Amino acid sequence: MALAKIKKGDHVIVLAGRDKGKHGEVIEVRPNEDRALVRGVNMVRRHQRQTAQEEGGIISKEAAIHLSNLALEDPRDGKPTRVGTKVLEDGTKVRIAKRSGEVIPEKK
């Protein structure tokens, strides 16, 4: 279990698998499993039983993808980059893109 450098709200690119090259936003990170859910990536079809709140049938939803198959999108040019950290003059710790040196904006 490694420290996840990808957070919820980040824009990522898939590096391997059937969705290689696709872009998406991270919906959820599961650090205990080293996996993340990415919007519109790794879609699977599931049979769902009808309930009072939801309709039954076959639905499509995102499945978790391993963090090693994801790379953060560089804020400058949109290509895959590794993540580093840097402490600014005012003492705040920020994530930076190794490719361009740009600060990765925090999503709230």
Secondary structure, DSSP 8 states (H G I E B T S, - for coil): -------TT-EEEE-SSTTTT-EEEEEEEETTTTEEEETTSSEEEEEE---SSS--EEEEEE--EEGGGEEEE-TTT--EE-EEEEE-TTS-EEEEETTT--B-----
